[in-house]
Amino acid sequence: MASTMLSIASATPSASLSMHEKLKGKVKLGSTTNSTAGFIKTKSFGRVSMVAAVNVSRFEGVTMAPPDPILGVSEAFKADTDEKKLNLGVGAYRTEELQPYVLDVVKKAENLMLERGENKEYLPIEGLAAFNKVTAELLFGADNSVLKEQRVATVQGLSGTGSLRLAAALIERYFPGAKVLISSPTWGNHKNIFNDARVPWSEYRYYDPKTVGLDFEGMIADIKAAPGGSFILLHGCAHNPTGIDPTPEQWEKIADVIQEKNHIPFFDVAYQGFASGSLDNDASSVRLFATRGMELLVAQSYSKNLGLYAERIGAMNVVCSSSDLAARVKSQLKRLARPMYSNPPVHGARIVANVVGNPALFDEWKAEMEMMAGRIKNVRQKLFDSLSAKDKSGKDWSFILRQIGMFSFTGLNKAQSDNMTNKWHVYMTKDGRISLAGLSLAKCEYLADAIIDSYHNVS
Ligand SMILES: Cc1ncc(COP(=O)(O)O)c(C=O)c1O
């Protein structure tokens, strides 16, 4: 309960009068704008400043936040008791039995770590050196000139999200007023990240609902029209939520426009190895830009490709035009990280360093990743086959096969997505995205029935 408070109005309500009496001199004057039983909101200098409270919690003015559009789906799924329920909301890999999966290489790396009896001392602010080395090599390729010339500032981050947030803080501090352009649509958290970092953003066209494909002309036009020196956020591979990636030729053209306009490419790589099953193929967009000698930012995540969701392991890489600049940028990234979280966690970093740094484990990882990517490809094919066989309307579902990665963007609108959940117990995000990583071959026919019903019977 509140014991002190602040602003008392000239027309003081009785509840506040009693508070006034209780506080005896702890009250200062302000301009009251409204009052409800027990507390008063005051406005001064244009802000809603404080709440005066009597026998009321100091948190009375805090409103209920809406559930997260992605993680909230999992909460709703847990509460559903229907046996047919399917969670296709969160992008997390499941086995054919729809169980979470811990990779064998991760277990092996953890055993090695236990055998070595490693300690739990703090990491440096920039993270584990062995992790930072392998993560940059995995991304750019070990013999890339950007690494040989020491032009990359790499710091370990709190997975993809934390790495993006750190970069957003760097943009806010060193590029005040610069805009970040994000694709429309994009992963829901991008907007939150830039909003919270107070970085202005706007959208570029990406998805064409008519073709359920890439609106390449729109994308290029919007990147061209952005103020010179903007940050262009690009999904390195397996675009989330659409599963639609530019072709290699289109990537070249995107790089041309970004170079012409002196923009700064900012890659979000959350699915390296998961899109195609090949770590090198999935990094080709980033490598293309780096090979052109461009300065760029790249956030990495090991949530999906190593299944390390809860370990919060990823990295922020800033490619600069000289090693001196890279050293300066790195020092500032550390300076930003220190008051936010001080230093990153060690466990996931050691797992990645052990897997990527050990040739035998690295090969095993690649095989396991191919297996996971392959299972997703199989359910994608089976879903397409089931839809095509069951839907007699002649609708072309082949866009599902052209999409890659964990997701399929079904083109279902909000009302149709609601029908999927309310009638069919299929949990998915309201933008029509389904995670194929949460689907089994056995459930494809059921899902196809749900999609066909929602698509044709709900407007
Ligand atoms: C496009 C994209 N970026 C970043 C992330 C970050 O995930 P995490 O913070 O778990 O690494 C995700 C996860 O779904 C994603 O889809």
PDBQT file of the ligand as one rigid body, heavy atoms in Angstrom, charges set to zero:
ROOT
HETATM    1  C1  LIG A 501      12.971 -13.503 -37.706  1.00  0.00    +0.000 C 
HETATM    2  C2  LIG A 501      13.356 -13.811 -36.297  1.00  0.00    +0.000 A 
HETATM    3  N1  LIG A 501      14.301 -13.092 -35.721  1.00  0.00    +0.000 NA
HETATM    4  C3  LIG A 501      14.703 -13.336 -34.476  1.00  0.00    +0.000 A 
HETATM    5  C4  LIG A 501      14.146 -14.335 -33.741  1.00  0.00    +0.000 A 
HETATM    6  C5  LIG A 501      14.698 -14.481 -32.372  1.00  0.00    +0.000 C 
HETATM    7  O1  LIG A 501      14.534 -15.576 -31.655  1.00  0.00    +0.000 OA
HETATM    8  P1  LIG A 501      15.413 -15.844 -30.372  1.00  0.00    +0.000 P 
HETATM    9  O2  LIG A 501      15.432 -14.585 -29.570  1.00  0.00    +0.000 OA
HETATM   10  O3  LIG A 501      14.746 -16.968 -29.698  1.00  0.00    +0.000 OA
HETATM   11  O4  LIG A 501      16.760 -16.196 -30.850  1.00  0.00    +0.000 OA
HETATM   12  C6  LIG A 501      13.126 -15.126 -34.285  1.00  0.00    +0.000 A 
HETATM   13  C7  LIG A 501      12.452 -16.171 -33.534  1.00  0.00    +0.000 C 
HETATM   14  O5  LIG A 501      11.395 -16.645 -33.824  1.00  0.00    +0.000 OA
HETATM   15  C8  LIG A 501      12.739 -14.850 -35.620  1.00  0.00    +0.000 A 
HETATM   16  O6  LIG A 501      11.799 -15.570 -36.226  1.00  0.00    +0.000 OA
ENDROOT
TORSDOF 0
